[in-house]
Amino acid sequence: MFAVASAPCRNLSAHIGASTATTAALAFFSAICFAVLPNVQQEEPYWGMKSRARESLQLSSEPHYEPIEMPRNSPTGFITAFFATVTGFALIWHIWWMVIAGALGAFATFVVFAWRDEDEYVVPAEDVARIDRAYRSVRQPEPGTVGVG
């Protein structure tokens, strides 16, 4: 899902002079933070969306929602940090058996993490729509108010 950056991400990446890795990361994080990727056509897209919403006194039309792939929670970082701390302590005090144990523990953690079968889950489009509609209902201005926001 995130292998190819969307047009908005490519536009933003071209603007900031980003590399391919940055474009891929931008596509990944944009997909997590937004129900639908925004169309980026200027330097400050969020400010532009808010300005248009304030001028028209209404939110933009509801987009077409798609399922979102999310990574599963994993203790890999915490476990690796533990083994790195053990390895660092052992290197400072020249405890070579502990250096080996810490390095092997960190390596084993990475190997177990690499061979996981289920590393992602999918948030259904219905859930994405339900969450975004709840958010949009809070953001919708009441009659007689100054603007959205």
Phi and psi in degrees as GROMACS dihedral restraints (atoms count N, CA, C in turn):
[ dihedral_restraints ]
;  ai    aj    ak    al  type     phi  dphi    fc
    3     4     5     6     1  -105.2    20    10
    4     5     6     7     1     7.7    20    10
    6     7     8     9     1   -66.6    20    10
    7     8     9    10     1   -35.8    20    10
    9    10    11    12     1  -111.8    20    10
   10    11    12    13     1   125.9    20    10
   12    13    14    15     1   -71.7    20    10
   13    14    15    16     1   143.6    20    10
   15    16    17    18     1   -75.4    20    10
   16    17    18    19     1   168.1    20    10
   18    19    20    21     1   -59.2    20    10
   19    20    21    22     1   -42.2    20    10
   21    22    23    24     1   -60.6    20    10
   22    23    24    25     1   -39.3    20    10
   24    25    26    27     1   -67.9    20    10
   25    26    27    28     1   -39.0    20    10
   27    28    29    30     1   -64.9    20    10
   28    29    30    31     1   -39.8    20    10
   30    31    32    33     1   -62.1    20    10
   31    32    33    34     1   -46.3    20    10
   33    34    35    36     1   -65.6    20    10
   34    35    36    37     1   -41.4    20    10
   36    37    38    39     1   -64.1    20    10
   37    38    39    40     1   -39.5    20    10
   39    40    41    42     1   -64.9    20    10
   40    41    42    43     1   -36.5    20    10
   42    43    44    45     1   -65.3    20    10
   43    44    45    46     1   -42.3    20    10
   45    46    47    48     1   -92.0    20    10
   46    47    48    49     1     0.7    20    10
   48    49    50    51     1    71.5    20    10
   49    50    51    52     1    39.0    20    10
   51    52    53    54     1   -82.3    20    10
   52    53    54    55     1   157.4    20    10
   54    55    56    57     1   -87.5    20    10
   55    56    57    58     1   179.4    20    10
   57    58    59    60     1   -64.3    20    10
   58    59    60    61     1   -40.4    20    10
   60    61    62    63     1   -62.6    20    10
   61    62    63    64     1   -40.1    20    10
   63    64    65    66     1   -66.4    20    10
   64    65    66    67     1   -39.0    20    10
   66    67    68    69     1   -62.6    20    10
   67    68    69    70     1   -43.1    20    10
   69    70    71    72     1   -65.2    20    10
   70    71    72    73     1   -42.3    20    10
   72    73    74    75     1   -64.8    20    10
   73    74    75    76     1   -39.0    20    10
   75    76    77    78     1   -63.3    20    10
   76    77    78    79     1   -41.3    20    10
   78    79    80    81     1   -63.7    20    10
   79    80    81    82     1   -41.1    20    10
   81    82    83    84     1   -63.1    20    10
   82    83    84    85     1   -50.7    20    10
   84    85    86    87     1   -72.7    20    10
   85    86    87    88     1   -30.3    20    10
   87    88    89    90     1   -65.6    20    10
   88    89    90    91     1   -37.7    20    10
   90    91    92    93     1   -67.9    20    10
   91    92    93    94     1   -29.5    20    10
   93    94    95    96     1   -77.0    20    10
   94    95    96    97     1   -39.5    20    10
   96    97    98    99     1   -84.6    20    10
   97    98    99   100     1   -21.0    20    10
   99   100   101   102     1  -121.6    20    10
  100   101   102   103     1   143.8    20    10
  102   103   104   105     1   -64.9    20    10
  103   104   105   106     1   -36.9    20    10
  105   106   107   108     1  -136.5    20    10
  106   107   108   109     1   137.2    20    10
  108   109   110   111     1   -61.1    20    10
  109   110   111   112     1   130.4    20    10
  111   112   113   114     1   -74.6    20    10
  112   113   114   115     1   155.3    20    10
  114   115   116   117     1   -87.4    20    10
  115   116   117   118     1   107.8    20    10
  117   118   119   120     1   -93.9    20    10
  118   119   120   121     1   116.4    20    10
  120   121   122   123     1  -129.4    20    10
  121   122   123   124     1     3.5    20    10
  123   124   125   126     1  -147.8    20    10
  124   125   126   127     1   179.0    20    10
  126   127   128   129     1   -67.6    20    10
  127   128   129   130     1   -41.0    20    10
  129   130   131   132     1  -117.7    20    10
  130   131   132   133     1    78.6    20    10
  132   133   134   135     1   -64.2    20    10
  133   134   135   136     1   -37.2    20    10
  135   136   137   138     1   -65.7    20    10
  136   137   138   139     1   -41.4    20    10
  138   139   140   141     1   -63.4    20    10
  139   140   141   142     1   -39.1    20    10
  141   142   143   144     1   -63.8    20    10
  142   143   144   145     1   -42.9    20    10
  144   145   146   147     1   -63.1    20    10
  145   146   147   148     1   -42.4    20    10
  147   148   149   150     1   -66.4    20    10
  148   149   150   151     1   -39.8    20    10
  150   151   152   153     1   -63.6    20    10
  151   152   153   154     1   -44.9    20    10
  153   154   155   156     1   -63.8    20    10
  154   155   156   157     1   -38.2    20    10
  156   157   158   159     1   -67.1    20    10
  157   158   159   160     1   -38.4    20    10
  159   160   161   162     1   -68.0    20    10
  160   161   162   163     1   -39.6    20    10
  162   163   164   165     1   -65.5    20    10
  163   164   165   166     1   -41.9    20    10
  165   166   167   168     1   -89.3    20    10
  166   167   168   169     1    -7.6    20    10
  168   169   170   171     1    57.1    20    10
  169   170   171   172     1    31.7    20    10
  171   172   173   174     1  -155.8    20    10
  172   173   174   175     1   158.2    20    10
  174   175   176   177     1   -76.9    20    10
  175   176   177   178     1   162.9    20    10
  177   178   179   180     1   -66.4    20    10
  178   179   180   181     1   163.6    20    10
  180   181   182   183     1   -64.6    20    10
  181   182   183   184     1   154.9    20    10
  183   184   185   186     1   -67.6    20    10
  184   185   186   187     1   129.7    20    10
  186   187   188   189     1   -79.9    20    10
  187   188   189   190     1   173.9    20    10
  189   190   191   192     1   -83.9    20    10
  190   191   192   193     1   119.4    20    10
  192   193   194   195     1   -89.2    20    10
  193   194   195   196     1   143.8    20    10
  195   196   197   198     1  -126.4    20    10
  196   197   198   199     1   156.8    20    10
  198   199   200   201     1   -63.4    20    10
  199   200   201   202     1   150.1    20    10
  201   202   203   204     1  -119.1    20    10
  202   203   204   205     1   129.6    20    10
  204   205   206   207     1   -85.0    20    10
  205   206   207   208     1   129.9    20    10
  207   208   209   210     1  -124.3    20    10
  208   209   210   211     1   143.9    20    10
  210   211   212   213     1   -74.4    20    10
  211   212   213   214     1   146.5    20    10
  213   214   215   216     1   -75.6    20    10
  214   215   216   217     1   151.8    20    10
  216   217   218   219     1   -64.7    20    10
  217   218   219   220     1   143.7    20    10
  219   220   221   222     1  -146.3    20    10
  220   221   222   223     1   137.8    20    10
  222   223   224   225     1   -84.7    20    10
  223   224   225   226     1    10.5    20    10
  225   226   227   228     1   -56.3    20    10
  226   227   228   229     1   -44.6    20    10
  228   229   230   231     1   -62.2    20    10
  229   230   231   232     1   -43.5    20    10
  231   232   233   234     1   -65.1    20    10
  232   233   234   235     1   -44.9    20    10
  234   235   236   237     1   -65.2    20    10
  235   236   237   238     1   -41.7    20    10
  237   238   239   240     1   -64.8    20    10
  238   239   240   241     1   -39.7    20    10
  240   241   242   243     1   -62.3    20    10
  241   242   243   244     1   -38.2    20    10
  243   244   245   246     1   -61.0    20    10
  244   245   246   247     1   -49.5    20    10
  246   247   248   249     1   -66.3    20    10
  247   248   249   250     1   -33.9    20    10
  249   250   251   252     1   -66.3    20    10
  250   251   252   253     1   -38.2    20    10
  252   253   254   255     1   -65.0    20    10
  253   254   255   256     1   -44.1    20    10
  255   256   257   258     1   -60.5    20    10
  256   257   258   259     1   -44.7    20    10
  258   259   260   261     1   -63.4    20    10
  259   260   261   262     1   -43.9    20    10
  261   262   263   264     1   -62.4    20    10
  262   263   264   265     1   -44.8    20    10
  264   265   266   267     1   -59.3    20    10
  265   266   267   268     1   -45.4    20    10
  267   268   269   270     1   -66.6    20    10
  268   269   270   271     1   -36.1    20    10
  270   271   272   273     1   -66.7    20    10
  271   272   273   274     1   -39.3    20    10
  273   274   275   276     1   -63.9    20    10
  274   275   276   277     1   -41.6    20    10
  276   277   278   279     1   -98.0    20    10
  277   278   279   280     1     8.4    20    10
  279   280   281   282     1    58.1    20    10
  280   281   282   283     1    44.5    20    10
  282   283   284   285     1  -100.2    20    10
  283   284   285   286     1    88.8    20    10
  285   286   287   288     1   -67.2    20    10
  286   287   288   289     1   -34.5    20    10
  288   289   290   291     1   -65.1    20    10
  289   290   291   292     1   -34.2    20    10
  291   292   293   294     1   -74.1    20    10
  292   293   294   295     1   -33.0    20    10
  294   295   296   297     1   -60.2    20    10
  295   296   297   298     1   -47.5    20    10
  297   298   299   300     1   -63.5    20    10
  298   299   300   301     1   -43.9    20    10
  300   301   302   303     1   -63.6    20    10
  301   302   303   304     1   -42.5    20    10
  303   304   305   306     1   -65.8    20    10
  304   305   306   307     1   -43.8    20    10
  306   307   308   309     1   -65.6    20    10
  307   308   309   310     1   -42.1    20    10
  309   310   311   312     1   -65.5    20    10
  310   311   312   313     1   -37.4    20    10
  312   313   314   315     1   -63.7    20    10
  313   314   315   316     1   -44.5    20    10
  315   316   317   318     1   -64.0    20    10
  316   317   318   319     1   -42.9    20    10
  318   319   320   321     1   -63.4    20    10
  319   320   321   322     1   -43.5    20    10
  321   322   323   324     1   -62.4    20    10
  322   323   324   325     1   -37.8    20    10
  324   325   326   327     1   -62.3    20    10
  325   326   327   328     1   -45.3    20    10
  327   328   329   330     1   -63.3    20    10
  328   329   330   331     1   -40.2    20    10
  330   331   332   333     1   -64.8    20    10
  331   332   333   334     1   -45.0    20    10
  333   334   335   336     1   -62.4    20    10
  334   335   336   337     1   -42.3    20    10
  336   337   338   339     1   -63.8    20    10
  337   338   339   340     1   -38.1    20    10
  339   340   341   342     1   -69.6    20    10
  340   341   342   343     1   -29.6    20    10
  342   343   344   345     1  -100.4    20    10
  343   344   345   346     1    23.4    20    10
  345   346   347   348     1   -69.8    20    10
  346   347   348   349     1   145.2    20    10
  348   349   350   351     1   -87.7    20    10
  349   350   351   352     1   -40.5    20    10
  351   352   353   354     1  -113.2    20    10
  352   353   354   355     1    94.6    20    10
  354   355   356   357     1  -105.9    20    10
  355   356   357   358     1    -2.2    20    10
  357   358   359   360     1  -141.0    20    10
  358   359   360   361     1   159.7    20    10
  360   361   362   363     1  -135.7    20    10
  361   362   363   364     1   162.1    20    10
  363   364   365   366     1  -111.5    20    10
  364   365   366   367     1   128.6    20    10
  366   367   368   369     1   -88.0    20    10
  367   368   369   370     1   117.0    20    10
  369   370   371   372     1   -61.2    20    10
  370   371   372   373     1   152.5    20    10
  372   373   374   375     1   -60.0    20    10
  373   374   375   376     1   -31.8    20    10
  375   376   377   378     1   -63.7    20    10
  376   377   378   379     1   -41.6    20    10
  378   379   380   381     1   -67.3    20    10
  379   380   381   382     1   -41.3    20    10
  381   382   383   384     1   -60.4    20    10
  382   383   384   385     1   -44.2    20    10
  384   385   386   387     1   -64.4    20    10
  385   386   387   388     1   -43.6    20    10
  387   388   389   390     1   -61.5    20    10
  388   389   390   391     1   -44.9    20    10
  390   391   392   393     1   -65.7    20    10
  391   392   393   394     1   -44.8    20    10
  393   394   395   396     1   -67.9    20    10
  394   395   396   397     1   -36.5    20    10
  396   397   398   399     1   -65.5    20    10
  397   398   399   400     1   -38.6    20    10
  399   400   401   402     1   -63.5    20    10
  400   401   402   403     1   -42.1    20    10
  402   403   404   405     1   -64.5    20    10
  403   404   405   406     1   -43.5    20    10
  405   406   407   408     1   -66.1    20    10
  406   407   408   409     1   -34.8    20    10
  408   409   410   411     1   -66.7    20    10
  409   410   411   412     1   -31.8    20    10
  411   412   413   414     1   -72.1    20    10
  412   413   414   415     1   -35.6    20    10
  414   415   416   417     1   -80.0    20    10
  415   416   417   418     1   -17.9    20    10
  417   418   419   420     1   -66.3    20    10
  418   419   420   421     1   126.4    20    10
  420   421   422   423     1   -71.2    20    10
  421   422   423   424     1   147.1    20    10
  423   424   425   426     1   -84.1    20    10
  424   425   426   427     1   154.1    20    10
  426   427   428   429     1   -58.7    20    10
  427   428   429   430     1   134.5    20    10
  429   430   431   432     1    93.2    20    10
  430   431   432   433     1    -2.5    20    10
  432   433   434   435     1   -88.9    20    10
  433   434   435   436     1   165.5    20    10
  435   436   437   438     1   -74.6    20    10
  436   437   438   439     1   -40.0    20    10
  438   439   440   441     1  -174.1    20    10
  439   440   441   442     1  -174.8    20    10
  441   442   443   444     1   -88.4    20    10
  442   443   444   445     1   135.6    20    10
